[in-house]
Amino acid sequence: NGVFALESNGLRILLRIGFGKEGSNYAASYRSVLSDLARELPDGTEDRIALHQRLRSHGLLLCKRSKPLCATCSLRPYCRHAHREG
């Protein structure tokens, strides 16, 4: 198993759907999410790249930091943020 690169969009999505815990800073949140995610990650490099790309795209288009488009999101049933927004 290789390393899984995670950028801010993916981190935000994974925190919102229940992986890891929001830490006191970005690094703490990052470590927490990767720790929770480790057992769920696909084994293959190509699958990990595809997951990274999907998370990044989803974060850029729908799961934005401010004003996310929760009403149109397929992850809404799993998302803590969407349930807070009503």
ZIGI-V117137 format. One record per pair of residues at least 6 apart in sequence whose C-alpha atoms are under 8 Angstrom apart, sorted by the first residue. I is the first residue (numbers start at 0). J is the second residue. If there is no record, write none. Layout:
BEGIN
((I & J) (I & J))
END
This chain:
BEGIN
((0 & 42) (0 & 43) (0 & 44) (1 & 42) (1 & 44) (3 & 47) (3 & 51) (4 & 51) (5 & 29) (5 & 51) (6 & 55) (8 & 54) (8 & 55) (8 & 56) (8 & 57) (8 & 58) (8 & 59) (8 & 62) (8 & 63) (9 & 51) (9 & 54) (9 & 55) (9 & 58) (10 & 28) (10 & 29) (10 & 32) (11 & 58) (11 & 62) (11 & 64) (12 & 54) (12 & 58) (12 & 62) (13 & 19) (13 & 32) (14 & 20) (14 & 21) (14 & 32) (15 & 78) (15 & 79) (15 & 80) (16 & 74) (16 & 77) (16 & 78) (16 & 79) (16 & 80) (17 & 77) (17 & 78) (17 & 79) (18 & 31) (18 & 32) (18 & 35) (18 & 36) (19 & 28) (19 & 31) (19 & 32) (19 & 33) (19 & 34) (19 & 35) (19 & 36) (20 & 28) (20 & 31) (20 & 32) (21 & 27) (21 & 28) (21 & 31) (22 & 28) (22 & 31) (40 & 47) (41 & 47) (58 & 64) (61 & 67) (61 & 68) (61 & 69) (61 & 71) (61 & 72) (62 & 68) (62 & 69) (62 & 72) (69 & 75) (69 & 81) (75 & 81) (75 & 82))
END
